[in-house]
Amino acid sequence: MRDSRSPLFFWCLVFFSLSHHGPLKVEAFTGTYGINYGRIADNLPPPESVVTLLKLAKIRNVRIYDADHSVLNAFKGSGLELIVAIGNEYLKDISVYEDHAMSWIKENVQPFLPDTHITGIAIGNEVLGGTDEELAGALLGAAKNVYNALDRLKLAGDIEVSTPHSAAVFANSFPPSSCIFREDVLVYMRPILDFFSKIGSPFYINAYPFLAYKSDPEHIDINYALFRSNAGIHDAKTGLHYDNMFDAQIDAAYAALEAAGYDKMEVRVSETGWASGGDENEAGATLQNARTYNFNLRKRLFKKKGTPRRPKMVVKAYVFALFNEDLKPGPSSEKHYGLFKADGSISYNIGLHGLKPSSASPSLLSLTRIRTRSCLGPSAMVLTCYVMVILALMI
């Protein structure tokens, strides 16, 4: 029997779906927990070992700050989901020449698909809120040219285009409901938000309770910053109560988006973490505080819940960072955000397993044993698995 539904009926359904639900979103994040894999160091394990480490830690979502081919090759066939980045130094050029955006994608993304699961491209890092107005003015053009190039290659439906922001884009953030974008930032931010709302990209924010506490330790309760029991804060305007600063920072971003007219956009955390060491004037930068924050953050994210302002919008976050990075410039804290040390052992115990033994916790396998495990016979493999189970029970 001939289907009586006409093509017009089909396209009406498509239009109805788009008009009521907005643009189709690229799903660039599985679950709620991810990590930033920075490599400003001269002593890190090779990318192939990092893939093994990530699998041991059961961390699937990963961000890098470039598109290094050794990393992209190492991630082939791993099942890990990767966001690559275009550095700030390339944005002005790519914003002017769409063919340069196309060339970048053809060199750094397309050849690695689909074996390397590249789910997103970050356009720069913390561009807005700084002092370089020319760079700020190039951000939108770069994002559009990258997206248009992806679209021409029929990859726009699979790869998310986004850009991460720092808290410097806000005029204020306390209480959360009062947060708005800085006026000088809004002139650049509004057209970017308009474009991202059309293509379905989230608003990425780097949220650091550590930095807030470090800047004002006399007036911020460290328990509030570390997810520990505390009196919390009450937002009189909304009547909402916050028992941790992480949720408050996310809701501050939601408030700023609402004030700018983008109340449907998702807020996603591109970076958050706590330094395990720092200079004498860096309050709170201790190993114990870093362990407490990252343990409680992981527990909070695994609950798959929203914030007081957006209870149905599950929070997703990338932790900063995978490794301590010994060549990072700036204060000493910048070198001490890693959940793992450069040798692949854990920095402190939050329930993750490293590549080799450490003073923080027994490990499962050393780097050498991981590289040679394929040479083990069946009996040796059974013994190894038995030892792994015993060690895991001891943690």
VOPAGU-2260 file (C-alpha; in pm, 1 decimal, decimal comma):
REM VOPAGU-2260
SITE   aa  ch    i         X         Y         Z
SITE  MET   A    0       0,0       0,0       0,0
SITE  ARG   A    1     135,6     343,3     -95,7
SITE  ASP   A    2     235,1     570,1     192,7
SITE  SER   A    3      -6,0     864,0     185,6
SITE  ARG   A    4     235,9    1091,3     371,7
SITE  SER   A    5     384,9    1344,7     133,7
SITE  PRO   A    6     741,1    1483,0     128,9
SITE  LEU   A    7     588,0    1810,9     248,1
SITE  PHE   A    8     462,6    1634,0     560,8
SITE  PHE   A    9     813,9    1503,1     627,9
SITE  TRP   A   10     976,9    1845,0     598,0
SITE  CYS   A   11     710,3    1998,1     818,5
SITE  LEU   A   12     806,8    1748,4    1085,6
SITE  VAL   A   13    1172,6    1842,3    1046,1
SITE  PHE   A   14    1089,8    2211,9    1074,0
SITE  PHE   A   15     870,2    2150,9    1378,9
SITE  SER   A   16    1150,1    1957,8    1547,9
SITE  LEU   A   17    1413,9    2224,4    1484,1
SITE  SER   A   18    1186,8    2512,8    1576,2
SITE  HIS   A   19    1091,7    2359,5    1908,9
SITE  HIS   A   20    1416,7    2200,9    2013,4
SITE  GLY   A   21    1679,8    2427,7    1861,3
SITE  PRO   A   22    1981,2    2317,7    1656,2
SITE  LEU   A   23    2101,5    1959,8    1666,9
SITE  LYS   A   24    2386,0    1937,6    1918,9
SITE  VAL   A   25    2708,1    1748,8    1866,2
SITE  GLU   A   26    2757,9    1510,8    2157,4
SITE  ALA   A   27    3123,3    1574,5    2241,4
SITE  PHE   A   28    3117,1    1441,0    2597,6
SITE  THR   A   29    3033,7    1094,5    2731,4
SITE  GLY   A   30    2930,9    1081,8    3096,7
SITE  THR   A   31    3029,5    1371,0    3323,5
SITE  TYR   A   32    3405,4    1344,9    3390,0
SITE  GLY   A   33    3694,9    1442,7    3165,9
SITE  ILE   A   34    4052,7    1562,8    3190,7
SITE  ASN   A   35    4293,5    1810,9    3032,0
SITE  TYR   A   36    4611,7    1655,1    2897,2
SITE  GLY   A   37    4864,3    1939,3    2903,4
SITE  ARG   A   38    5221,7    1872,8    2792,3
SITE  ILE   A   39    5429,2    2175,7    2895,3
SITE  ALA   A   40    5694,9    1952,4    3046,1
SITE  ASP   A   41    6012,4    1769,8    2947,6
SITE  ASN   A   42    5962,5    1450,8    3147,9
SITE  LEU   A   43    5622,1    1306,6    3056,5
SITE  PRO   A   44    5556,3     948,2    2945,6
SITE  PRO   A   45    5496,7     893,7    2572,0
SITE  PRO   A   46    5139,1     939,0    2442,8
SITE  GLU   A   47    5097,8     561,4    2398,6
SITE  SER   A   48    5154,7     512,5    2772,7
SITE  VAL   A   49    4919,4     802,6    2845,9
SITE  VAL   A   50    4642,8     618,6    2660,1
SITE  THR   A   51    4706,8     316,2    2883,2
SITE  LEU   A   52    4695,6     540,9    3189,5
SITE  LEU   A   53    4366,3     698,2    3084,7
SITE  LYS   A   54    4212,7     356,3    3032,1
SITE  LEU   A   55    4333,0     238,4    3373,2
SITE  ALA   A   56    4180,6     551,8    3526,3
SITE  LYS   A   57    3861,4     496,2    3323,4
SITE  ILE   A   58    3871,4     854,0    3193,6
SITE  ARG   A   59    3719,8     872,5    2846,0
SITE  ASN   A   60    3691,7    1248,1    2773,8
SITE  VAL   A   61    4019,8    1428,4    2703,3
SITE  ARG   A   62    4118,1    1779,9    2597,5
SITE  ILE   A   63    4455,8    1878,9    2456,2
SITE  TYR   A   64    4578,7    2230,5    2381,3
SITE  ASP   A   65    4694,5    2166,8    2025,5
SITE  ALA   A   66    4660,8    1895,6    1761,1
SITE  ASP   A   67    4992,2    1717,2    1804,8
SITE  HIS   A   68    5011,1    1427,0    1560,3
SITE  SER   A   69    5193,3    1195,8    1801,3
SITE  VAL   A   70    4898,2    1228,1    2039,7
SITE  LEU   A   71    4640,4    1186,2    1764,1
SITE  ASN   A   72    4814,8     871,5    1640,7
SITE  ALA   A   73    4841,8     730,3    1992,6
SITE  PHE   A   74    4468,0     776,3    2045,3
SITE  LYS   A   75    4378,9     575,4    1732,4
SITE  GLY   A   76    4148,3     287,6    1812,8
SITE  SER   A   77    4146,8     372,9    2184,4
SITE  GLY   A   78    3779,5     466,8    2208,2
SITE  LEU   A   79    3879,7     783,1    2396,0
SITE  GLU   A   80    3705,8    1105,8    2296,0
SITE  LEU   A   81    3936,3    1393,7    2217,1
SITE  ILE   A   82    3895,1    1769,6    2184,2
SITE  VAL   A   83    4182,7    1933,1    1997,4
SITE  ALA   A   84    4263,7    2303,5    1993,8
SITE  ILE   A   85    4378,6    2580,0    1765,0
SITE  GLY   A   86    4627,1    2797,7    1953,0
SITE  ASN   A   87    4567,2    3168,9    2003,2
SITE  GLU   A   88    4862,0    3244,2    1776,1
SITE  TYR   A   89    4671,4    3108,1    1473,9
SITE  LEU   A   90    4336,9    3283,2    1527,1
SITE  LYS   A   91    4403,7    3611,5    1346,5
SITE  ASP   A   92    4516,1    3431,4    1032,2
SITE  ILE   A   93    4232,0    3177,7    1034,9
SITE  SER   A   94    3974,5    3450,6    1099,4
SITE  VAL   A   95    4073,1    3619,6     772,6
SITE  TYR   A   96    4131,8    3319,5     546,1
SITE  GLU   A   97    3874,4    3040,6     539,8
SITE  ASP   A   98    4104,9    2833,1     320,3
SITE  HIS   A   99    4359,4    2837,8     603,7
SITE  ALA   A  100    4093,7    2696,2     835,4
SITE  MET   A  101    4025,7    2428,5     576,8
SITE  SER   A  102    4396,4    2349,6     546,9
SITE  TRP   A  103    4430,7    2321,2     924,4
SITE  ILE   A  104    4143,6    2072,2     944,0
SITE  LYS   A  105    4270,6    1871,0     646,5
SITE  GLU   A  106    4613,7    1847,1     809,8
SITE  ASN   A  107    4523,2    1801,5    1176,7
SITE  VAL   A  108    4177,0    1645,9    1194,0
SITE  GLN   A  109    4045,7    1476,6     880,2
SITE  PRO   A  110    4337,2    1231,8     824,4
SITE  PHE   A  111    4293,4    1084,9    1173,3
SITE  LEU   A  112    3920,4    1019,5    1146,1
SITE  PRO   A  113    3741,5     802,0    1233,3
SITE  ASP   A  114    4004,1     588,8    1413,1
SITE  THR   A  115    4092,5     877,7    1642,1
SITE  HIS   A  116    3764,2     994,7    1790,2
SITE  ILE   A  117    3800,2    1373,3    1760,1
SITE  THR   A  118    3475,3    1516,7    1896,4
SITE  GLY   A  119    3555,7    1886,7    1915,4
SITE  ILE   A  120    3781,2    2175,0    1817,0
SITE  ALA   A  121    3848,9    2447,6    2073,5
SITE  ILE   A  122    3911,1    2783,9    1909,4
SITE  GLY   A  123    4183,4    2945,6    2120,3
SITE  ASN   A  124    4196,0    2955,7    2499,0
SITE  GLU   A  125    4070,9    3232,2    2731,6
SITE  VAL   A  126    4081,5    3490,0    2452,6
SITE  LEU   A  127    3816,6    3727,6    2585,9
SITE  GLY   A  128    3870,7    3922,8    2906,2
SITE  GLY   A  129    4236,1    3986,0    2825,3
SITE  THR   A  130    4409,8    4294,2    2688,6
SITE  ASP   A  131    4453,1    4190,3    2323,8
SITE  GLU   A  132    4154,3    4350,9    2150,1
SITE  GLU   A  133    4275,3    4247,5    1805,7
SITE  LEU   A  134    4278,8    3882,7    1916,5
SITE  ALA   A  135    3935,2    3921,5    2074,8
SITE  GLY   A  136    3805,3    4062,7    1748,7
SITE  ALA   A  137    3943,4    3762,8    1556,0
SITE  LEU   A  138    3773,4    3496,7    1770,2
SITE  LEU   A  139    3433,6    3502,4    1600,4
SITE  GLY   A  140    3575,7    3496,2    1248,8
SITE  ALA   A  141    3803,8    3206,2    1336,1
SITE  ALA   A  142    3516,1    3008,3    1487,5
SITE  LYS   A  143    3295,3    3071,1    1184,4
SITE  ASN   A  144    3563,8    2978,2     934,0
SITE  VAL   A  145    3646,5    2655,5    1118,5
SITE  TYR   A  146    3279,9    2562,4    1138,9
SITE  ASN   A  147    3220,8    2644,2     771,2
SITE  ALA   A  148    3520,0    2431,6     672,8
SITE  LEU   A  149    3386,6    2141,4     881,5
SITE  ASP   A  150    3047,7    2188,0     718,3
SITE  ARG   A  151    3196,2    2172,6     369,0
SITE  LEU   A  152    3374,3    1850,9     466,4
SITE  LYS   A  153    3047,4    1714,5     611,0
SITE  LEU   A  154    3203,1    1695,3     957,9
SITE  ALA   A  155    3004,2    1970,3    1131,7
SITE  GLY   A  156    2752,3    1717,5    1260,7
SITE  ASP   A  157    3026,5    1517,5    1432,8
SITE  ILE   A  158    3273,6    1776,4    1562,6
SITE  GLU   A  159    3180,5    2049,1    1809,1
SITE  VAL   A  160    3323,6    2400,7    1770,9
SITE  SER   A  161    3370,7    2591,8    2095,9
SITE  THR   A  162    3600,0    2824,6    2291,3
SITE  PRO   A  163    3684,2    2820,1    2664,4
SITE  HIS   A  164    3655,2    3135,3    2876,5
SITE  SER   A  165    3809,8    3242,9    3204,2
SITE  ALA   A  166    3621,0    3411,9    3487,3
SITE  ALA   A  167    3775,9    3739,3    3364,9
SITE  VAL   A  168    3484,4    3775,4    3119,3
SITE  PHE   A  169    3249,7    3850,5    3412,6
SITE  ALA   A  170    3200,0    4186,8    3581,0
SITE  ASN   A  171    3109,6    4013,9    3907,3
SITE  SER   A  172    3006,4    3668,7    4021,7
SITE  PHE   A  173    2873,9    3703,8    4378,0
SITE  PRO   A  174    2604,6    3627,8    4454,0
SITE  PRO   A  175    2566,6    3396,9    4152,7
SITE  SER   A  176    2241,5    3557,1    4034,8
SITE  SER   A  177    2410,3    3896,8    3998,2
SITE  CYS   A  178    2672,7    3777,9    3750,6
SITE  ILE   A  179    2689,9    3963,8    3419,1
SITE  PHE   A  180    2945,6    3992,2    3141,2
SITE  ARG   A  181    3182,6    4288,4    3143,5
SITE  GLU   A  182    3061,6    4563,1    2910,5
SITE  ASP   A  183    3390,8    4570,5    2718,8
SITE  VAL   A  184    3373,3    4192,3    2676,4
SITE  LEU   A  185    3006,4    4181,5    2577,9
SITE  VAL   A  186    3073,7    4359,7    2248,6
SITE  TYR   A  187    3275,9    4052,2    2141,5
SITE  MET   A  188    3087,3    3793,3    2346,5
SITE  ARG   A  189    2735,0    3858,8    2220,3
SITE  PRO   A  190    2797,7    3773,4    1851,1
SITE  ILE   A  191    2994,0    3464,7    1958,3
SITE  LEU   A  192    2706,3    3349,9    2179,0
SITE  ASP   A  193    2465,9    3418,4    1894,0
SITE  PHE   A  194    2671,7    3201,5    1658,6
SITE  PHE   A  195    2722,4    2921,0    1911,2
SITE  SER   A  196    2352,1    2916,9    1996,9
SITE  LYS   A  197    2276,7    2862,7    1626,5
SITE  ILE   A  198    2519,0    2570,7    1591,3
SITE  GLY   A  199    2431,7    2418,6    1931,6
SITE  SER   A  200    2766,2    2465,5    2108,2
SITE  PRO   A  201    2783,8    2496,5    2488,6
SITE  PHE   A  202    2941,3    2781,3    2683,9
SITE  TYR   A  203    3274,3    2657,9    2820,9
SITE  ILE   A  204    3405,0    2815,5    3141,5
SITE  ASN   A  205    3727,3    2754,4    3334,0
SITE  ALA   A  206    3598,3    2738,3    3694,0
SITE  TYR   A  207    3856,4    2744,1    3973,6
SITE  PRO   A  208    3744,6    2768,3    4337,5
SITE  PHE   A  209    4117,2    2743,3    4417,9
SITE  LEU   A  210    4191,3    3073,5    4244,3
SITE  ALA   A  211    3898,8    3243,6    4418,2
SITE  TYR   A  212    4011,9    3116,3    4757,7
SITE  LYS   A  213    4375,5    3205,9    4690,3
SITE  SER   A  214    4277,2    3565,2    4609,0
SITE  ASP   A  215    4073,6    3614,7    4928,2
SITE  PRO   A  216    4141,3    3346,7    5193,6
SITE  GLU   A  217    4028,6    3572,4    5478,1
SITE  HIS   A  218    3669,9    3597,3    5353,1
SITE  ILE   A  219    3614,4    3264,6    5175,3
SITE  ASP   A  220    3550,2    2951,9    5378,8
SITE  ILE   A  221    3790,2    2686,9    5250,5
SITE  ASN   A  222    3534,0    2418,8    5333,8
SITE  TYR   A  223    3295,6    2590,6    5090,0
SITE  ALA   A  224    3566,7    2578,2    4822,8
SITE  LEU   A  225    3653,4    2212,0    4890,7
SITE  PHE   A  226    3298,6    2063,3    4894,9
SITE  ARG   A  227    3330,4    1999,2    5269,2
SITE  SER   A  228    3054,3    2056,0    5523,8
SITE  ASN   A  229    2988,5    2428,3    5570,0
SITE  ALA   A  230    2710,6    2683,7    5619,2
SITE  GLY   A  231    2713,9    2771,0    5248,9
SITE  ILE   A  232    2570,9    3089,8    5098,6
SITE  HIS   A  233    2216,9    3208,1    5035,2
SITE  ASP   A  234    2133,0    3394,2    4714,3
SITE  ALA   A  235    1861,6    3636,7    4824,4
SITE  LYS   A  236    1749,3    3717,8    4469,2
SITE  THR   A  237    1673,5    3357,3    4372,9
SITE  GLY   A  238    1628,1    3204,5    4716,9
SITE  LEU   A  239    1879,7    2933,6    4624,2
SITE  HIS   A  240    2131,4    2785,6    4865,5
SITE  TYR   A  241    2485,2    2685,7    4766,8
SITE  ASP   A  242    2695,8    2449,0    4973,3
SITE  ASN   A  243    2997,3    2459,3    4738,4
SITE  MET   A  244    3168,0    2723,0    4525,3
SITE  PHE   A  245    3193,0    2502,1    4215,0
SITE  ASP   A  246    2814,5    2497,0    4169,0
SITE  ALA   A  247    2797,1    2869,6    4245,4
SITE  GLN   A  248    3053,0    2948,4    3973,9
SITE  ILE   A  249    2857,4    2747,8    3716,9
SITE  ASP   A  250    2530,8    2917,9    3811,2
SITE  ALA   A  251    2701,9    3256,0    3789,8
SITE  ALA   A  252    2779,1    3173,1    3426,3
SITE  TYR   A  253    2414,9    3073,1    3371,2
SITE  ALA   A  254    2302,6    3405,8    3520,2
SITE  ALA   A  255    2534,5    3599,6    3288,1
SITE  LEU   A  256    2405,8    3407,0    2986,7
SITE  GLU   A  257    2046,2    3476,2    3086,9
SITE  ALA   A  258    2117,1    3846,9    3130,1
SITE  ALA   A  259    2269,3    3851,6    2780,3
SITE  GLY   A  260    1963,6    3675,9    2635,7
SITE  TYR   A  261    2096,5    3319,3    2599,1
SITE  ASP   A  262    1906,6    3130,6    2866,1
SITE  LYS   A  263    1894,8    2803,7    2665,8
SITE  MET   A  264    2272,0    2757,2    2636,2
SITE  GLU   A  265    2441,6    2481,4    2836,1
SITE  VAL   A  266    2735,0    2570,3    3061,2
SITE  ARG   A  267    3015,3    2314,3    3055,7
SITE  VAL   A  268    3336,0    2332,2    3261,8
SITE  SER   A  269    3646,0    2320,4    3041,2
SITE  GLU   A  270    3890,2    2338,7    3333,9
SITE  THR   A  271    3871,8    2299,4    3710,3
SITE  GLY   A  272    4127,8    2177,6    3960,2
SITE  TRP   A  273    4333,5    2250,2    4270,6
SITE  ALA   A  274    4709,5    2294,9    4299,3
SITE  SER   A  275    4892,9    2053,9    4529,3
SITE  GLY   A  276    5180,2    2297,2    4579,8
SITE  GLY   A  277    5269,5    2660,8    4527,2
SITE  ASP   A  278    5456,4    2967,3    4645,1
SITE  GLU   A  279    5437,7    3090,5    5005,0
SITE  ASN   A  280    5178,3    3351,3    4913,2
SITE  GLU   A  281    4948,7    3100,8    4739,6
SITE  ALA   A  282    4698,8    3019,4    5010,1
SITE  GLY   A  283    4548,7    2672,3    5004,8
SITE  ALA   A  284    4797,7    2517,9    4761,6
SITE  THR   A  285    4861,4    2195,8    4952,7
SITE  LEU   A  286    4857,0    1830,1    4862,8
SITE  GLN   A  287    4581,4    1757,4    5115,4
SITE  ASN   A  288    4356,0    2031,3    4976,9
SITE  ALA   A  289    4417,0    1915,1    4619,7
SITE  ARG   A  290    4325,5    1561,2    4715,3
SITE  THR   A  291    4012,0    1675,9    4899,7
SITE  TYR   A  292    3893,1    1895,9    4612,6
SITE  ASN   A  293    3952,6    1641,5    4336,8
SITE  PHE   A  294    3811,0    1350,9    4537,2
SITE  ASN   A  295    3494,3    1545,7    4620,8
SITE  LEU   A  296    3466,3    1688,9    4268,6
SITE  ARG   A  297    3481,3    1339,6    4120,7
SITE  LYS   A  298    3216,9    1219,8    4364,0
SITE  ARG   A  299    2995,9    1520,3    4283,3
SITE  LEU   A  300    3022,8    1471,1    3905,8
SITE  PHE   A  301    2948,9    1099,0    3928,5
SITE  LYS   A  302    2613,1    1182,7    4087,9
SITE  LYS   A  303    2508,9    1316,5    3745,7
SITE  LYS   A  304    2308,1    1606,1    3883,2
SITE  GLY   A  305    2260,9    1970,9    3796,9
SITE  THR   A  306    2310,1    2291,8    3991,6
SITE  PRO   A  307    2061,8    2480,3    4211,8
SITE  ARG   A  308    1977,8    2711,5    3919,4
SITE  ARG   A  309    1971,6    2432,1    3658,0
SITE  PRO   A  310    1879,6    2113,7    3849,8
SITE  LYS   A  311    1796,6    1919,7    3531,5
SITE  MET   A  312    2112,7    2017,6    3341,3
SITE  VAL   A  313    2372,0    1756,5    3438,5
SITE  VAL   A  314    2711,2    1914,8    3508,9
SITE  LYS   A  315    3000,8    1799,6    3292,0
SITE  ALA   A  316    3359,4    1900,0    3362,7
SITE  TYR   A  317    3717,3    1850,0    3250,1
SITE  VAL   A  318    3965,9    1839,6    3537,1
SITE  PHE   A  319    4292,6    2025,8    3511,7
SITE  ALA   A  320    4519,7    1842,4    3475,2
SITE  LEU   A  321    4643,9    1496,6    3392,6
SITE  PHE   A  322    5009,3    1565,8    3484,5
SITE  ASN   A  323    5220,5    1804,9    3683,7
SITE  GLU   A  324    5394,4    2015,9    3417,5
SITE  ASP   A  325    5743,4    2127,7    3518,4
SITE  LEU   A  326    5791,9    2386,5    3242,1
SITE  LYS   A  327    5473,6    2587,4    3293,7
SITE  PRO   A  328    5541,5    2958,7    3346,5
SITE  GLY   A  329    5387,7    3168,0    3623,1
SITE  PRO   A  330    5356,1    3095,6    3994,9
SITE  SER   A  331    5467,1    2758,5    4132,6
SITE  SER   A  332    5107,7    2639,4    4158,4
SITE  GLU   A  333    5093,5    2618,0    3777,8
SITE  LYS   A  334    5332,6    2323,8    3793,1
SITE  HIS   A  335    5129,5    2128,6    4049,9
SITE  TYR   A  336    4777,8    2064,5    3918,0
SITE  GLY   A  337    4838,6    1708,7    3801,4
SITE  LEU   A  338    4644,9    1409,3    3926,4
SITE  PHE   A  339    4953,6    1215,6    3816,2
SITE  LYS   A  340    5324,5    1275,6    3841,3
SITE  ALA   A  341    5547,0    1279,7    3535,5
SITE  ASP   A  342    5652,0     917,1    3591,1
SITE  GLY   A  343    5289,8     799,7    3569,4
SITE  SER   A  344    5237,7     744,0    3942,4
SITE  ILE   A  345    4947,0     914,7    4117,9
SITE  SER   A  346    5005,5    1248,6    4289,7
SITE  TYR   A  347    4759,4    1152,6    4564,8
SITE  ASN   A  348    4493,1     890,5    4611,8
SITE  ILE   A  349    4142,9     977,9    4486,6
SITE  GLY   A  350    4065,3     627,9    4364,9
SITE  LEU   A  351    4265,4     632,3    4042,6
SITE  HIS   A  352    4546,5     392,7    3951,5
SITE  GLY   A  353    4881,6     499,1    3810,0
SITE  LEU   A  354    5128,0     338,0    3573,5
SITE  LYS   A  355    5384,1     262,6    3843,8
SITE  PRO   A  356    5413,1     245,0    4224,1
SITE  SER   A  357    5408,9     567,1    4423,9
SITE  SER   A  358    5420,9     669,4    4786,5
SITE  ALA   A  359    5056,7     777,3    4758,9
SITE  SER   A  360    4914,7     435,4    4675,4
SITE  PRO   A  361    5000,8      91,1    4537,9
SITE  SER   A  362    4981,6      87,7    4159,1
SITE  LEU   A  363    4863,8    -179,9    3924,3
SITE  LEU   A  364    5140,8    -198,3    3667,0
SITE  SER   A  365    5467,4     -24,2    3598,4
SITE  LEU   A  366    5538,3     139,2    3265,6
SITE  THR   A  367    5780,5    -136,4    3171,6
SITE  ARG   A  368    5538,4    -414,4    3255,7
SITE  ILE   A  369    5258,3    -246,4    3058,5
SITE  ARG   A  370    5477,3    -223,4    2749,3
SITE  THR   A  371    5573,8    -591,8    2772,3
SITE  ARG   A  372    5245,7    -737,6    2895,2
SITE  SER   A  373    5166,0    -878,4    2550,7
SITE  CYS   A  374    5468,2   -1107,8    2589,6
SITE  LEU   A  375    5331,4   -1275,9    2902,2
SITE  GLY   A  376    5201,7   -1628,6    2879,3
SITE  PRO   A  377    4853,6   -1731,7    3002,2
SITE  SER   A  378    4975,5   -1841,5    3348,1
SITE  ALA   A  379    5167,3   -1520,7    3401,5
SITE  MET   A  380    4866,0   -1316,2    3295,4
SITE  VAL   A  381    4644,8   -1499,0    3545,2
SITE  LEU   A  382    4897,8   -1429,3    3821,0
SITE  THR   A  383    4918,6   -1063,1    3717,5
SITE  CYS   A  384    4539,5   -1025,8    3729,3
SITE  TYR   A  385    4536,2   -1190,2    4072,2
SITE  VAL   A  386    4796,3    -942,8    4202,5
SITE  MET   A  387    4598,4    -651,5    4050,4
SITE  VAL   A  388    4283,0    -755,3    4237,2
SITE  ILE   A  389    4472,3    -787,5    4567,7
SITE  LEU   A  390    4632,5    -445,1    4522,3
SITE  ALA   A  391    4299,2    -284,8    4431,7
SITE  LEU   A  392    4144,8    -423,0    4751,7
SITE  MET   A  393    4427,2    -270,2    4954,9
SITE  ILE   A  394    4355,9      87,5    4835,3
